[in-house]
Amino acid sequence: MKATQVSKENGVVKFNIEFSVEEFKDAVNKAYLENRGKFQIDGFRKGKAPRKIIESHYGYDVFWDEALNALLDKGYYDALKEMDLEVVSQPAFESPEIKKDEPVVLTGTVQVFPEIDVENYKGLEIEKVETKIGEKEVKEELEKVQKSQARMETVEGRKTEMGDTLIFDFAGSVDGEAFSGGSAENYELKLGSGQFIPGFEEQLVGKDAGEEVDVEVVFPGDYHAEELAGKPALFKCKIHEIKKEILPEIDDELASDVSEFETLAEYKKDLKKKLQEAAKETDLSVMKDRVLEKLYNENNIEVPEVMIRNEVENMLYDMNQSLSAQGLGLQQYVEWTGKTIDDLREETKPEAEKRIRTRVLLKNIIRMEKLDVEDEEIRELMEDFGKQYGMDVEQVKAMAGSETENYFREDAQTKKAIDWLFDNAKLIEKKAEKKAKAKKEEKKED
């Protein structure tokens, strides 16, 4: 097989793939052997008729399509490698003129990844983000830790209050009829959490353990179950137990329980350091996102429609996977929302176009700045990926198939391109921060 690029215009490449006489003959014979069982010829058992007999009945070219398809199954991808093309669409082939004892030449066209000259990508100006962690942030984090160590204690001798957790039974009905999902036993509910429809939890305040309560509510008009939307309902409830959350003191004992430190002061110091490190990572991520946004806004480029369509389908696939993890599916989702799959496609298209345009810009910056990555960097990415799923590099390769290395190479190059853009960006301080710094400098001078 030999591949030759004929022309390239507006991102469409025309090319020839040539198969030798021997390659085509072998493919035709293989097509005969694999398909002869489909032909019934008088005088022969099914599948036993010689090739020439079948060709005399159905035409000398009866196996040509099968042969060409088989050759292209592998030959097309080998041709792409030989021509070093990154395609974004399925190829379209012209019907070949096949002559006896001559090579078979297939002429095709395909849309390739856009190659453009990116403009205004050096020295992009973005606002500097620098989060400072102070006592307020440390206090909020300590309160989260405190809450995580809370214990529940049964309350006796008083009525229910907002913030209490109840263990209770309930049975709901609409027009005297029970409905699906409307009853439970020993259900745990924190009053004020908003788990139930408006008005439900408030009616359980001021009650005693062991008390039976009739709760009357009206389902919201936009309730997800249409048969219940807007209808009045009665819930017969019985409260079994009232519990209250008991928070530990924020002191040395709490610090030693949740960390390797013996004192609260030491723990707070370490907590502040870790919060500052996390904030720094978040700030960096925010600024890199802003660099990409600025790059996108500075380059209004055209991208092939087929790339946008493919990205829309990828996004819908991801959405379906996410919904499936929650026990739903895309079809069920559109039925609930009153939309169609085509509605979702239209809603998704702007974001898909933005993603594709950004990807095209980054890949061309990688080309223009020659931002290549070492094999070791790719291996490290595969190792990191494998650790998340308990796999080694070879298992990752086996799972993802032959394109594994290319996938991780592109990922590594993309990260390198974003880092390069950020390193070459101009960080502009906010006016308020500038004034604050100026005042500090004035005080120092005084």
C-alpha positions as a Markdown table, in Angstrom:
| # | Residue | x | y | z |
|---|---|---|---|---|
| 1 | Met | 0.0 | 0.0 | 0.0 |
| 2 | Lys | 1.1 | 3.5 | -0.8 |
| 3 | Ala | -0.5 | 6.8 | 0.2 |
| 4 | Thr | -0.1 | 10.2 | -1.5 |
| 5 | Gln | -1.5 | 13.6 | -0.6 |
| 6 | Val | -2.9 | 15.2 | -3.8 |
| 7 | Ser | -4.1 | 18.6 | -2.5 |
| 8 | Lys | -5.2 | 20.6 | 0.6 |
| 9 | Glu | -7.7 | 23.4 | 0.4 |
| 10 | Asn | -9.8 | 25.0 | 3.2 |
| 11 | Gly | -8.8 | 22.2 | 5.6 |
| 12 | Val | -9.9 | 19.5 | 3.1 |
| 13 | Val | -7.3 | 17.0 | 2.0 |
| 14 | Lys | -7.5 | 15.0 | -1.2 |
| 15 | Phe | -5.4 | 11.9 | -1.2 |
| 16 | Asn | -4.8 | 8.6 | -3.1 |
| 17 | Ile | -4.3 | 5.2 | -1.6 |
| 18 | Glu | -2.8 | 2.7 | -3.9 |
| 19 | Phe | -3.0 | -1.1 | -3.4 |
| 20 | Ser | -0.8 | -3.4 | -5.5 |
| 21 | Val | -2.2 | -6.0 | -7.8 |
| 22 | Glu | -1.2 | -8.8 | -5.4 |
| 23 | Glu | -2.9 | -7.0 | -2.4 |
| 24 | Phe | -6.1 | -6.6 | -4.3 |
| 25 | Lys | -6.1 | -10.2 | -5.6 |
| 26 | Asp | -5.5 | -11.5 | -2.1 |
| 27 | Ala | -8.3 | -9.4 | -0.7 |
| 28 | Val | -10.8 | -10.6 | -3.4 |
| 29 | Asn | -9.9 | -14.2 | -2.7 |
| 30 | Lys | -10.3 | -13.6 | 1.1 |
| 31 | Ala | -13.7 | -12.0 | 0.4 |
| 32 | Tyr | -14.7 | -15.0 | -1.6 |
| 33 | Leu | -13.7 | -17.4 | 1.2 |
| 34 | Glu | -15.6 | -15.4 | 3.8 |
| 35 | Asn | -18.7 | -14.9 | 1.8 |
| 36 | Arg | -19.2 | -18.0 | -0.4 |
| 37 | Gly | -21.6 | -19.4 | 2.2 |
| 38 | Lys | -24.1 | -16.8 | 1.2 |
| 39 | Phe | -24.5 | -18.1 | -2.3 |
| 40 | Gln | -26.7 | -21.0 | -3.5 |
| 41 | Ile | -25.6 | -22.3 | -6.9 |
| 42 | Asp | -27.5 | -25.2 | -8.6 |
| 43 | Gly | -25.3 | -28.3 | -8.6 |
| 44 | Phe | -23.2 | -27.3 | -5.6 |
| 45 | Arg | -23.8 | -27.6 | -1.9 |
| 46 | Lys | -24.3 | -24.2 | -0.3 |
| 47 | Gly | -20.9 | -22.6 | 0.3 |
| 48 | Lys | -19.0 | -25.0 | -1.9 |
| 49 | Ala | -19.3 | -23.3 | -5.3 |
| 50 | Pro | -16.0 | -22.3 | -6.9 |
| 51 | Arg | -15.2 | -18.6 | -7.1 |
| 52 | Lys | -15.4 | -18.5 | -10.9 |
| 53 | Ile | -18.8 | -20.1 | -10.9 |
| 54 | Ile | -20.1 | -17.6 | -8.4 |
| 55 | Glu | -18.6 | -14.7 | -10.5 |
| 56 | Ser | -20.1 | -16.1 | -13.7 |
| 57 | His | -23.6 | -16.0 | -12.0 |
| 58 | Tyr | -23.3 | -12.7 | -10.1 |
| 59 | Gly | -20.7 | -10.7 | -12.0 |
| 60 | Tyr | -16.9 | -10.8 | -12.0 |
| 61 | Asp | -16.9 | -7.9 | -9.5 |
| 62 | Val | -19.2 | -9.5 | -7.0 |
| 63 | Phe | -16.5 | -9.6 | -4.3 |
| 64 | Trp | -14.8 | -6.3 | -5.1 |
| 65 | Asp | -16.7 | -4.2 | -2.5 |
| 66 | Glu | -15.9 | -6.6 | 0.3 |
| 67 | Ala | -12.3 | -6.7 | -0.8 |
| 68 | Leu | -11.9 | -2.9 | -0.9 |
| 69 | Asn | -13.6 | -2.5 | 2.4 |
| 70 | Ala | -11.3 | -5.0 | 4.0 |
| 71 | Leu | -8.3 | -3.3 | 2.5 |
| 72 | Leu | -9.5 | 0.1 | 3.8 |
| 73 | Asp | -10.2 | -1.2 | 7.3 |
| 74 | Lys | -6.5 | -1.2 | 8.0 |
| 75 | Gly | -5.1 | 0.6 | 5.0 |
| 76 | Tyr | -6.9 | 3.9 | 5.6 |
| 77 | Tyr | -5.3 | 4.3 | 9.1 |
| 78 | Asp | -1.9 | 3.3 | 7.8 |
| 79 | Ala | -2.3 | 5.9 | 5.1 |
| 80 | Leu | -3.1 | 8.6 | 7.6 |
| 81 | Lys | 0.1 | 7.8 | 9.5 |
| 82 | Glu | 2.1 | 7.7 | 6.3 |
| 83 | Met | 0.7 | 11.2 | 5.3 |
| 84 | Asp | 0.9 | 12.5 | 8.9 |
| 85 | Leu | -2.8 | 13.7 | 8.9 |
| 86 | Glu | -5.0 | 14.3 | 11.9 |
| 87 | Val | -8.5 | 14.0 | 10.6 |
| 88 | Val | -11.8 | 15.3 | 12.1 |
| 89 | Ser | -14.3 | 13.7 | 9.8 |
| 90 | Gln | -15.1 | 10.4 | 8.1 |
| 91 | Pro | -13.5 | 10.1 | 4.6 |
| 92 | Ala | -15.5 | 10.2 | 1.3 |
| 93 | Phe | -14.1 | 7.9 | -1.4 |
| 94 | Glu | -14.7 | 8.1 | -5.1 |
| 95 | Ser | -15.7 | 4.9 | -7.0 |
| 96 | Pro | -12.4 | 3.5 | -8.3 |
| 97 | Glu | -11.8 | 2.4 | -11.9 |
| 98 | Ile | -10.4 | -1.1 | -11.5 |
| 99 | Lys | -8.5 | -2.7 | -14.4 |
| 100 | Lys | -7.2 | -6.2 | -14.6 |
| 101 | Asp | -3.6 | -6.7 | -13.5 |
| 102 | Glu | -3.2 | -3.0 | -12.5 |
| 103 | Pro | -2.9 | -1.5 | -9.0 |
| 104 | Val | -6.1 | -0.2 | -7.5 |
| 105 | Val | -6.1 | 3.5 | -6.7 |
| 106 | Leu | -8.7 | 4.9 | -4.3 |
| 107 | Thr | -9.2 | 8.7 | -4.2 |
| 108 | Gly | -10.7 | 10.2 | -1.1 |
| 109 | Thr | -11.2 | 13.5 | 0.7 |
| 110 | Val | -11.3 | 14.2 | 4.4 |
| 111 | Gln | -11.5 | 17.2 | 6.7 |
| 112 | Val | -8.3 | 17.6 | 8.7 |
| 113 | Phe | -7.6 | 19.4 | 12.0 |
| 114 | Pro | -7.4 | 23.2 | 11.2 |
| 115 | Glu | -3.9 | 24.6 | 11.0 |
| 116 | Ile | -4.0 | 28.3 | 11.6 |
| 117 | Asp | -1.7 | 31.1 | 12.7 |
| 118 | Val | -2.8 | 32.1 | 16.2 |
| 119 | Glu | -2.7 | 35.9 | 16.9 |
| 120 | Asn | -2.4 | 37.9 | 20.1 |
| 121 | Tyr | -1.5 | 35.0 | 22.3 |
| 122 | Lys | 1.7 | 36.3 | 23.9 |
| 123 | Gly | 1.5 | 38.7 | 26.8 |
| 124 | Leu | -2.2 | 38.3 | 27.5 |
| 125 | Glu | -3.3 | 40.6 | 30.3 |
| 126 | Ile | -5.3 | 39.0 | 33.1 |
| 127 | Glu | -6.3 | 40.1 | 36.6 |
| 128 | Lys | -4.0 | 38.7 | 39.3 |
| 129 | Val | -5.8 | 36.5 | 41.9 |
| 130 | Glu | -4.2 | 36.2 | 45.3 |
| 131 | Thr | -6.3 | 34.9 | 48.1 |
| 132 | Lys | -5.1 | 35.7 | 51.6 |
| 133 | Ile | -6.0 | 33.3 | 54.4 |
| 134 | Gly | -6.8 | 35.0 | 57.7 |
| 135 | Glu | -8.3 | 34.2 | 61.0 |
| 136 | Lys | -11.9 | 34.3 | 59.5 |
| 137 | Glu | -11.1 | 31.5 | 57.1 |
| 138 | Val | -9.3 | 29.4 | 59.7 |
| 139 | Lys | -12.3 | 29.9 | 62.1 |
| 140 | Glu | -14.7 | 28.7 | 59.4 |
| 141 | Glu | -12.5 | 25.6 | 58.7 |
| 142 | Leu | -12.4 | 24.8 | 62.4 |
| 143 | Glu | -16.2 | 25.0 | 62.6 |
| 144 | Lys | -16.4 | 22.5 | 59.7 |
| 145 | Val | -14.0 | 20.2 | 61.6 |
| 146 | Gln | -16.1 | 20.7 | 64.8 |
| 147 | Lys | -19.3 | 19.8 | 62.9 |
| 148 | Ser | -17.7 | 16.7 | 61.5 |
| 149 | Gln | -16.9 | 15.5 | 65.1 |
| 150 | Ala | -20.5 | 16.2 | 66.4 |
| 151 | Arg | -22.4 | 13.5 | 68.1 |
| 152 | Met | -26.2 | 13.0 | 68.3 |
| 153 | Glu | -27.8 | 12.8 | 71.7 |
| 154 | Thr | -31.4 | 11.8 | 72.4 |
| 155 | Val | -33.4 | 14.7 | 73.9 |
| 156 | Glu | -35.9 | 14.1 | 76.7 |
| 157 | Gly | -38.3 | 16.4 | 78.6 |
| 158 | Arg | -38.8 | 19.0 | 75.9 |
| 159 | Lys | -40.7 | 19.5 | 72.6 |
| 160 | Thr | -39.1 | 19.5 | 69.1 |
| 161 | Glu | -37.2 | 22.6 | 67.9 |
| 162 | Met | -35.8 | 23.7 | 64.6 |
| 163 | Gly | -32.4 | 22.0 | 64.2 |
| 164 | Asp | -33.4 | 18.8 | 66.0 |
| 165 | Thr | -33.2 | 15.5 | 64.1 |
| 166 | Leu | -36.4 | 13.4 | 64.3 |
| 167 | Ile | -36.8 | 9.7 | 63.9 |
| 168 | Phe | -40.4 | 9.3 | 62.7 |
| 169 | Asp | -42.8 | 7.4 | 60.5 |
| 170 | Phe | -45.0 | 9.0 | 57.9 |
| 171 | Ala | -47.7 | 7.9 | 55.5 |
| 172 | Gly | -48.9 | 10.4 | 52.8 |
| 173 | Ser | -52.1 | 10.4 | 50.9 |
| 174 | Val | -53.8 | 12.6 | 48.3 |
| 175 | Asp | -57.6 | 12.5 | 48.1 |
| 176 | Gly | -57.4 | 9.6 | 50.6 |
| 177 | Glu | -55.2 | 7.5 | 48.3 |
| 178 | Ala | -51.6 | 6.6 | 49.2 |
| 179 | Phe | -49.0 | 7.4 | 46.5 |
| 180 | Ser | -45.7 | 6.0 | 45.5 |
| 181 | Gly | -42.8 | 7.2 | 47.7 |
| 182 | Gly | -45.1 | 8.8 | 50.2 |
| 183 | Ser | -44.4 | 6.7 | 53.3 |
| 184 | Ala | -41.5 | 5.5 | 55.3 |
| 185 | Glu | -40.7 | 4.1 | 58.8 |
| 186 | Asn | -37.9 | 5.3 | 61.1 |
| 187 | Tyr | -37.1 | 8.1 | 58.8 |
| 188 | Glu | -34.3 | 10.5 | 59.9 |
| 189 | Leu | -35.1 | 14.2 | 59.3 |
| 190 | Lys | -33.3 | 17.3 | 60.5 |
| 191 | Leu | -35.9 | 20.0 | 61.0 |
| 192 | Gly | -35.0 | 23.1 | 58.9 |
| 193 | Ser | -33.0 | 21.1 | 56.3 |
| 194 | Gly | -35.6 | 21.7 | 53.6 |
| 195 | Gln | -35.6 | 18.0 | 52.7 |
| 196 | Phe | -39.4 | 17.9 | 52.5 |
| 197 | Ile | -41.8 | 20.2 | 50.6 |
| 198 | Pro | -42.5 | 23.7 | 52.0 |
| 199 | Gly | -44.5 | 23.7 | 55.2 |
| 200 | Phe | -43.9 | 20.1 | 56.2 |
| 201 | Glu | -41.0 | 20.5 | 58.6 |
| 202 | Glu | -42.5 | 23.5 | 60.4 |
| 203 | Gln | -45.6 | 21.5 | 61.4 |
| 204 | Leu | -43.3 | 19.1 | 63.3 |
| 205 | Val | -41.9 | 21.8 | 65.6 |
| 206 | Gly | -43.3 | 22.0 | 69.2 |
| 207 | Lys | -44.2 | 18.3 | 69.4 |
| 208 | Asp | -43.3 | 15.5 | 71.9 |
| 209 | Ala | -41.6 | 12.2 | 71.3 |
| 210 | Gly | -44.4 | 9.5 | 70.9 |
| 211 | Glu | -46.9 | 12.1 | 69.5 |
| 212 | Glu | -48.9 | 11.5 | 66.4 |
| 213 | Val | -49.1 | 14.5 | 64.1 |
| 214 | Asp | -51.2 | 15.2 | 61.0 |
| 215 | Val | -49.3 | 17.4 | 58.5 |
| 216 | Glu | -51.2 | 19.1 | 55.8 |
| 217 | Val | -49.3 | 20.5 | 52.8 |
| 218 | Val | -49.8 | 21.4 | 49.2 |
| 219 | Phe | -47.4 | 20.0 | 46.6 |
| 220 | Pro | -45.7 | 22.8 | 44.6 |
| 221 | Gly | -47.1 | 23.4 | 41.1 |
| 222 | Asp | -43.8 | 22.6 | 39.5 |
| 223 | Tyr | -43.3 | 19.3 | 41.5 |
| 224 | His | -41.4 | 16.7 | 39.4 |
| 225 | Ala | -44.2 | 14.1 | 39.8 |
| 226 | Glu | -47.0 | 15.6 | 37.6 |
| 227 | Glu | -49.7 | 13.5 | 39.2 |
| 228 | Leu | -49.0 | 15.3 | 42.6 |
| 229 | Ala | -48.2 | 18.8 | 41.4 |
| 230 | Gly | -50.4 | 21.4 | 43.0 |
| 231 | Lys | -52.4 | 18.9 | 45.0 |
| 232 | Pro | -53.1 | 19.1 | 48.8 |
| 233 | Ala | -51.8 | 16.1 | 50.8 |
| 234 | Leu | -52.1 | 14.7 | 54.3 |
| 235 | Phe | -49.2 | 13.0 | 56.0 |
| 236 | Lys | -49.9 | 11.0 | 59.1 |
| 237 | Cys | -46.7 | 11.1 | 61.2 |
| 238 | Lys | -45.5 | 9.5 | 64.4 |
| 239 | Ile | -42.5 | 10.9 | 66.2 |
| 240 | His | -40.3 | 8.1 | 67.8 |
| 241 | Glu | -37.3 | 10.0 | 69.0 |
| 242 | Ile | -35.9 | 13.6 | 69.2 |
| 243 | Lys | -32.1 | 14.0 | 68.8 |
| 244 | Lys | -29.9 | 17.0 | 69.1 |
| 245 | Glu | -26.5 | 17.6 | 67.6 |
| 246 | Ile | -23.8 | 18.1 | 70.3 |
| 247 | Leu | -20.7 | 20.0 | 69.1 |
| 248 | Pro | -17.4 | 19.4 | 70.8 |
| 249 | Glu | -15.4 | 22.4 | 72.1 |
| 250 | Ile | -12.8 | 23.9 | 69.8 |
| 251 | Asp | -9.9 | 23.3 | 72.1 |
| 252 | Asp | -6.7 | 21.3 | 72.5 |
| 253 | Glu | -8.6 | 18.1 | 72.9 |
| 254 | Leu | -10.4 | 18.5 | 69.5 |
| 255 | Ala | -7.0 | 19.4 | 67.9 |
| 256 | Ser | -5.4 | 16.2 | 69.2 |
| 257 | Asp | -8.4 | 14.1 | 68.1 |
| 258 | Val | -8.3 | 15.2 | 64.5 |
| 259 | Ser | -4.6 | 15.8 | 63.9 |
| 260 | Glu | -1.1 | 14.9 | 65.0 |
| 261 | Phe | -0.8 | 18.1 | 67.0 |
| 262 | Glu | -1.3 | 18.3 | 70.8 |
| 263 | Thr | -2.5 | 22.0 | 71.0 |
| 264 | Leu | -5.1 | 24.0 | 69.2 |
| 265 | Ala | -2.5 | 26.7 | 68.5 |
| 266 | Glu | -0.2 | 24.3 | 66.6 |
| 267 | Tyr | -3.2 | 22.8 | 64.7 |
| 268 | Lys | -4.5 | 26.3 | 63.7 |
| 269 | Lys | -1.0 | 27.2 | 62.4 |
| 270 | Asp | -0.9 | 24.0 | 60.3 |
| 271 | Leu | -4.5 | 24.5 | 59.1 |
| 272 | Lys | -3.7 | 28.1 | 58.0 |
| 273 | Lys | -0.7 | 26.8 | 56.0 |
| 274 | Lys | -2.7 | 24.1 | 54.3 |
| 275 | Leu | -5.5 | 26.5 | 53.5 |
| 276 | Gln | -3.1 | 29.0 | 52.0 |
| 277 | Glu | -1.5 | 26.2 | 49.8 |
| 278 | Ala | -5.0 | 25.1 | 48.6 |
| 279 | Ala | -6.0 | 28.7 | 48.0 |
| 280 | Lys | -2.8 | 29.2 | 45.9 |
| 281 | Glu | -3.6 | 26.2 | 43.8 |
| 282 | Thr | -7.2 | 27.5 | 43.3 |
| 283 | Asp | -6.0 | 31.0 | 42.4 |
| 284 | Leu | -3.6 | 29.5 | 39.8 |
| 285 | Ser | -6.4 | 27.5 | 38.3 |
| 286 | Val | -8.7 | 30.5 | 38.1 |
| 287 | Met | -6.0 | 32.6 | 36.5 |
| 288 | Lys | -5.2 | 29.9 | 33.9 |
| 289 | Asp | -8.9 | 29.7 | 33.1 |
| 290 | Arg | -8.9 | 33.5 | 32.6 |
| 291 | Val | -5.9 | 33.2 | 30.2 |
| 292 | Leu | -7.8 | 30.7 | 28.1 |
| 293 | Glu | -10.9 | 33.0 | 28.1 |
| 294 | Lys | -8.7 | 35.9 | 27.0 |
| 295 | Leu | -7.1 | 33.8 | 24.3 |
| 296 | Tyr | -10.6 | 32.7 | 23.1 |
| 297 | Asn | -11.8 | 36.3 | 23.0 |
| 298 | Glu | -8.7 | 37.5 | 21.1 |
| 299 | Asn | -9.1 | 35.0 | 18.3 |
| 300 | Asn | -12.4 | 34.7 | 16.5 |
| 301 | Ile | -11.6 | 31.7 | 14.3 |
| 302 | Glu | -13.7 | 29.5 | 12.2 |
| 303 | Val | -13.8 | 25.7 | 12.9 |
| 304 | Pro | -15.2 | 22.9 | 10.9 |
| 305 | Glu | -18.9 | 22.2 | 11.7 |
| 306 | Val | -18.2 | 18.5 | 11.9 |
| 307 | Met | -15.9 | 19.1 | 14.9 |
| 308 | Ile | -18.7 | 21.0 | 16.7 |
| 309 | Arg | -21.2 | 18.3 | 15.9 |
| 310 | Asn | -18.9 | 15.6 | 17.2 |
| 311 | Glu | -18.2 | 17.6 | 20.4 |
| 312 | Val | -22.0 | 18.0 | 21.0 |
| 313 | Glu | -22.4 | 14.2 | 20.7 |
| 314 | Asn | -19.5 | 13.7 | 23.1 |
| 315 | Met | -21.0 | 16.1 | 25.6 |
| 316 | Leu | -24.4 | 14.3 | 25.4 |
| 317 | Tyr | -22.7 | 11.0 | 25.9 |
| 318 | Asp | -21.0 | 12.3 | 29.0 |
| 319 | Met | -24.3 | 13.7 | 30.2 |
| 320 | Asn | -25.9 | 10.3 | 29.7 |
| 321 | Gln | -23.1 | 8.6 | 31.7 |
| 322 | Ser | -23.5 | 11.1 | 34.5 |
| 323 | Leu | -27.3 | 10.6 | 34.6 |
| 324 | Ser | -26.9 | 6.8 | 34.4 |
| 325 | Ala | -24.8 | 6.9 | 37.6 |
| 326 | Gln | -27.8 | 8.5 | 39.3 |
| 327 | Gly | -30.2 | 5.8 | 38.0 |
| 328 | Leu | -31.5 | 7.9 | 35.1 |
| 329 | Gly | -30.9 | 8.1 | 31.4 |
| 330 | Leu | -30.8 | 10.9 | 28.8 |
| 331 | Gln | -34.2 | 9.8 | 27.4 |
| 332 | Gln | -35.8 | 9.9 | 30.8 |
| 333 | Tyr | -34.3 | 13.3 | 31.5 |
| 334 | Val | -35.7 | 14.9 | 28.4 |
| 335 | Glu | -39.1 | 13.4 | 29.1 |
| 336 | Trp | -39.1 | 14.9 | 32.6 |
| 337 | Thr | -38.0 | 18.3 | 31.4 |
| 338 | Gly | -40.3 | 18.3 | 28.4 |
| 339 | Lys | -37.4 | 18.7 | 26.0 |
| 340 | Thr | -36.1 | 16.7 | 23.0 |
| 341 | Ile | -32.7 | 15.4 | 22.3 |
| 342 | Asp | -32.5 | 18.0 | 19.5 |
| 343 | Asp | -33.3 | 20.7 | 22.1 |
| 344 | Leu | -30.3 | 19.5 | 24.2 |
| 345 | Arg | -28.1 | 19.5 | 21.1 |
| 346 | Glu | -29.0 | 23.2 | 20.4 |
| 347 | Glu | -28.4 | 24.1 | 24.1 |
| 348 | Thr | -25.1 | 22.3 | 24.1 |
| 349 | Lys | -23.8 | 23.7 | 20.8 |
| 350 | Pro | -22.4 | 27.1 | 22.1 |
| 351 | Glu | -20.3 | 25.4 | 24.7 |
| 352 | Ala | -19.2 | 22.7 | 22.3 |
| 353 | Glu | -18.1 | 25.4 | 19.8 |
| 354 | Lys | -16.2 | 27.2 | 22.5 |
| 355 | Arg | -14.4 | 24.0 | 23.5 |
| 356 | Ile | -13.4 | 23.2 | 20.0 |
| 357 | Arg | -12.2 | 26.7 | 19.2 |
| 358 | Thr | -10.1 | 26.7 | 22.3 |
| 359 | Arg | -8.7 | 23.3 | 21.4 |
| 360 | Val | -7.8 | 24.4 | 17.9 |
| 361 | Leu | -6.1 | 27.5 | 19.3 |
| 362 | Leu | -4.1 | 25.5 | 21.9 |
| 363 | Lys | -3.0 | 22.8 | 19.4 |
| 364 | Asn | -1.8 | 25.4 | 17.0 |
| 365 | Ile | 0.1 | 27.2 | 19.7 |
| 366 | Ile | 1.7 | 23.9 | 20.5 |
| 367 | Arg | 2.8 | 23.6 | 16.9 |
| 368 | Met | 4.0 | 27.2 | 16.6 |
| 369 | Glu | 6.0 | 27.2 | 19.9 |
| 370 | Lys | 7.1 | 23.6 | 19.4 |
| 371 | Leu | 5.9 | 22.6 | 22.8 |
| 372 | Asp | 6.7 | 18.9 | 22.7 |
| 373 | Val | 6.7 | 16.6 | 25.7 |
| 374 | Glu | 9.1 | 13.8 | 26.7 |
| 375 | Asp | 8.1 | 10.2 | 26.8 |
| 376 | Glu | 8.8 | 10.2 | 30.6 |
| 377 | Glu | 6.1 | 12.9 | 31.0 |
| 378 | Ile | 3.6 | 10.8 | 29.2 |
| 379 | Arg | 4.4 | 7.8 | 31.3 |
| 380 | Glu | 4.0 | 9.8 | 34.5 |
| 381 | Leu | 0.5 | 10.9 | 33.4 |
| 382 | Met | -0.4 | 7.2 | 32.7 |
| 383 | Glu | 0.9 | 6.2 | 36.1 |
| 384 | Asp | -1.1 | 8.9 | 37.8 |
| 385 | Phe | -4.2 | 7.9 | 35.9 |
| 386 | Gly | -3.6 | 4.2 | 36.7 |
| 387 | Lys | -3.2 | 4.9 | 40.4 |
| 388 | Gln | -6.8 | 6.2 | 40.5 |
| 389 | Tyr | -8.1 | 2.9 | 39.3 |
| 390 | Gly | -5.5 | 0.5 | 40.8 |
| 391 | Met | -3.8 | -0.2 | 37.4 |
| 392 | Asp | -0.2 | -0.2 | 36.2 |
| 393 | Val | 0.9 | 1.5 | 33.0 |
| 394 | Glu | 0.5 | -1.7 | 30.9 |
| 395 | Gln | -3.0 | -2.2 | 32.1 |
| 396 | Val | -3.8 | 1.4 | 31.2 |
| 397 | Lys | -2.5 | 0.9 | 27.7 |
| 398 | Ala | -4.5 | -2.3 | 27.3 |
| 399 | Met | -7.7 | -0.6 | 28.6 |
| 400 | Ala | -7.5 | 2.4 | 26.3 |
| 401 | Gly | -6.2 | 0.6 | 23.2 |
| 402 | Ser | -3.7 | 1.6 | 20.5 |
| 403 | Glu | -4.4 | 5.4 | 20.8 |
| 404 | Thr | -3.5 | 5.5 | 24.5 |
| 405 | Glu | -0.1 | 7.2 | 24.1 |
| 406 | Asn | -1.5 | 9.8 | 21.7 |
| 407 | Tyr | -4.3 | 10.6 | 24.1 |
| 408 | Phe | -1.9 | 11.2 | 27.0 |
| 409 | Arg | 0.6 | 13.0 | 24.7 |
| 410 | Glu | -2.1 | 15.5 | 23.7 |
| 411 | Asp | -3.2 | 15.9 | 27.3 |
| 412 | Ala | 0.4 | 16.6 | 28.4 |
| 413 | Gln | 0.9 | 19.1 | 25.4 |
| 414 | Thr | -2.3 | 20.9 | 26.3 |
| 415 | Lys | -1.2 | 21.4 | 29.9 |
| 416 | Lys | 2.2 | 22.6 | 28.7 |
| 417 | Ala | 0.5 | 25.1 | 26.3 |
| 418 | Ile | -1.7 | 26.5 | 29.1 |
| 419 | Asp | 1.3 | 26.8 | 31.4 |
| 420 | Trp | 3.2 | 28.5 | 28.6 |
| 421 | Leu | 0.4 | 31.0 | 28.1 |
| 422 | Phe | 0.2 | 31.7 | 31.8 |
| 423 | Asp | 3.9 | 32.1 | 32.2 |
| 424 | Asn | 3.9 | 34.6 | 29.3 |
| 425 | Ala | 0.8 | 36.5 | 30.5 |
| 426 | Lys | 0.9 | 39.9 | 32.2 |
| 427 | Leu | -0.7 | 39.8 | 35.6 |
| 428 | Ile | -2.6 | 43.1 | 36.4 |
| 429 | Glu | -3.4 | 43.9 | 40.0 |
| 430 | Lys | -6.8 | 45.2 | 41.0 |
| 431 | Lys | -7.1 | 48.9 | 41.6 |
| 432 | Ala | -8.1 | 48.3 | 45.2 |
| 433 | Glu | -5.1 | 46.1 | 45.8 |
| 434 | Lys | -2.8 | 48.7 | 44.2 |
| 435 | Lys | -4.2 | 51.4 | 46.5 |
| 436 | Ala | -3.7 | 49.2 | 49.6 |
| 437 | Lys | -0.1 | 48.5 | 48.6 |
| 438 | Ala | 0.5 | 52.1 | 48.0 |
| 439 | Lys | -0.8 | 53.0 | 51.5 |
| 440 | Lys | 1.4 | 50.3 | 53.0 |
| 441 | Glu | 4.4 | 51.8 | 51.3 |
| 442 | Glu | 3.5 | 55.3 | 52.5 |
| 443 | Lys | 3.3 | 54.1 | 56.1 |
| 444 | Lys | 6.7 | 52.4 | 55.8 |
| 445 | Glu | 8.2 | 55.6 | 54.5 |
| 446 | Asp | 6.7 | 57.6 | 57.4 |
